[in-house]
Amino acid sequence: MSKWVKQSILVSLVLAMSVALVACGGDKANDKASATAGADGGKGKSVQLLNVSYDPTRELYESYNKAFATYWEREKGQKVTIQQSHGGSGKQARAVIDGLEADVVTLALGYDIDSVQESGLINEGWQQKYEHNSSPYTSTIVFLVRKGNPKGIKDWDDLIKDGVEVITPNPQTSGGARWNYLAAWSYALHHNNNDEAKAQEFVKQLFEHVPVLDSGARGATTTFVERGLGDVLLAWENEAWLAVKELGPDKFDIIYPSESILAEPPVAVVDKIVDKKGTREVAEAYLKYLYTEEGQTIAAENYYRPTLDSVKEKFKDQFPDIKLYTIDEVFGGWTVAQPKHFNDGGIFSQIYVPK
């Protein structure tokens, strides 16, 4: 059993236990956390945060949490431990709304944090609180293929050729999958004189080549690399590089298409929870530190594209320069894209027929 499969099982169990605690007696656990963190305004001997994130950030935050804990103890003399919870971005947002007491959320797209805001847990204006629309790092969508690229996949058009099977998670539960879908749509739009009907037909054909929809990005990666299903995985850039690093460059190749989308995963403090637990100061510092030289370097080392110029320059050879479109440029932002494409009755539910 690989490290990734073990992690997926472990994280699922932790998340299930966390939700169960909230539902069946979580108040005691929450009271205990509050007492630890909030007895003297969050400056006690130790403090604990919960970072609810999406699938492919496990390795990033495992490294980052250690660095932040060292920084915080050096600066404030206070020990901090950070628990991680990972899953499909939409499901993670739902878990927080339903009672999972996250101090911070670091999700795959702004719409999922907006949904937590609408529940009253996050204050309005969260996306203007930190630089770059509260997205300390970015990513994009690339193709992971089997070594030697036996199906000759070079660009989006190759995904709808006869005999090609595409692996991607479900856009209705996975933030990464929504980026996959939008990247394919924008490519088709740009190559068909902005004809939306042709873009829709292209994406419909693409999903006819998908044999199974996993609920999250890490599950889709496991389906491709462990179960051996499919010819190409639509993946976050960092997820593709981690797969090569974990399983060996002799098994997979990464293909950069001619264009893709600029994925901007944002972060936010869960205001109602940190005020209840007395953890606001450390939670805000935890997110702000992502923008520092050390935080940005850790992001780059985990194959996320840094936003700090000095770190971008240091890692420029690691990130090929391809044309990247933003969701605002092509789709008018998440407030337009989400209901049009991914809500019940939206275009995805009209074009996708489960096998």
Salt bridges, closest charged atoms under 4 A:
ASP55 OD1 - ARG58 NH2 3.48
GLU59 OE1 - ARG218 NH2 3.12
GLU73 OE2 - LYS79 NZ 3.04
GLU75 OE2 - ARG74 NE 3.87
ASP98 OD1 - ARG94 NH2 3.05
GLU101 OE2 - LYS276 NZ 2.84
ASP103 OD2 - LYS277 NZ 2.90
ASP112 OD1 - ARG178 NH2 3.37
ASP158 OD1 - LYS161 NZ 2.79
GLU196 OE1 - LYS340 NZ 2.93
GLU208 OE2 - LYS204 NZ 2.91
ASP231 OD2 - LYS151 NZ 3.16
GLU237 OE1 - ARG305 NE 2.79
GLU239 OE2 - ARG218 NE 2.64
ASP253 OD1 - LYS147 NZ 2.90
GLU259 OE2 - HIS190 ND1 2.72
ASP271 OD1 - ARG280 NH2 2.89
ASP275 OD1 - ARG280 NE 2.87
GLU281 OE2 - LYS76 NZ 3.27
GLU284 OE2 - LYS129 NZ 2.79
GLU284 OE2 - ARG280 NH1 2.77
GLU293 OE2 - LYS314 NZ 3.58
ASP309 OD1 - LYS312 NZ 3.49
GLU313 OE2 - LYS316 NZ 2.98
